[in-house]
């Protein structure tokens, strides 16, 4: 993760995300959005932009960034 952005792959091959889709954490709180889609059409990767409020909250609570999607 750099500058409030990180790259993720999708878990389900049936679900395709698009630009500006919201990204939620496990508690359904919106934490960011799909900033860009990269890679092949059949196996895309997503650049997630985190909202600054969420990033600071995570840092204060010392939580990891491994349970986003």
C-alpha positions as CSV (number, residue, x, y, z in Angstrom):
1,X,0.0,0.0,0.0
2,X,1.3,3.4,-0.9
3,X,-0.3,6.9,-0.8
4,X,-3.7,5.5,0.4
5,X,-3.8,3.1,-2.6
6,X,-3.3,-0.6,-3.0
7,X,-3.9,-3.4,-5.5
8,X,-6.2,-6.3,-4.9
9,X,-7.5,-9.3,-7.0
10,X,-11.1,-10.5,-6.9
11,X,-12.1,-13.7,-5.0
12,X,-15.1,-14.6,-7.1
13,X,-14.7,-15.0,-10.9
14,X,-18.4,-14.3,-11.2
15,X,-18.2,-10.8,-9.8
16,X,-16.6,-7.9,-11.8
17,X,-16.2,-4.5,-10.3
18,X,-16.1,-1.2,-12.1
19,X,-14.5,2.2,-11.6
20,X,-15.9,4.2,-8.7
21,X,-17.6,1.2,-7.1
22,X,-17.5,1.6,-3.3
23,X,-15.3,-0.8,-1.2
24,X,-16.5,-1.8,2.2
25,X,-14.9,-3.5,5.2
26,X,-16.4,-6.5,7.0
27,X,-18.8,-4.2,9.0
28,X,-20.2,-2.7,5.7
29,X,-18.5,0.7,6.4
30,X,-17.4,2.4,3.1
31,X,-13.6,2.7,3.2
32,X,-12.8,3.6,-0.3
33,X,-13.5,3.1,-4.0
34,X,-12.2,1.4,-7.2
35,X,-9.8,3.9,-8.6
36,X,-8.6,1.9,-11.6
37,X,-8.8,-1.6,-13.2
38,X,-5.6,-3.2,-14.6
39,X,-4.6,-6.5,-16.0
40,X,-6.4,-8.9,-18.4
41,X,-10.2,-8.8,-18.8
42,X,-10.5,-12.4,-17.6
43,X,-8.5,-11.8,-14.4
44,X,-8.5,-8.1,-13.5
45,X,-6.8,-6.4,-10.6
46,X,-8.2,-3.4,-8.8
47,X,-6.5,-0.3,-7.5
48,X,-8.3,0.7,-4.4
49,X,-8.2,4.3,-3.2
50,X,-8.8,4.6,0.6
51,X,-10.7,7.5,2.0
52,X,-8.3,9.5,4.3
53,X,-10.6,9.2,7.3
54,X,-10.5,5.4,7.2
55,X,-6.7,5.3,6.8
56,X,-6.2,7.4,9.9
57,X,-8.7,5.4,11.9
58,X,-6.9,2.2,10.9
59,X,-3.5,3.6,11.9
60,X,-4.8,4.8,15.3
61,X,-6.3,1.3,16.0
62,X,-3.2,-0.5,14.6
63,X,-5.4,-2.7,12.3
64,X,-4.0,-4.3,9.2
65,X,-5.1,-3.9,5.6
66,X,-5.8,-7.5,4.8
67,X,-9.6,-7.8,5.2
68,X,-11.0,-5.3,2.8
69,X,-13.0,-7.1,0.1
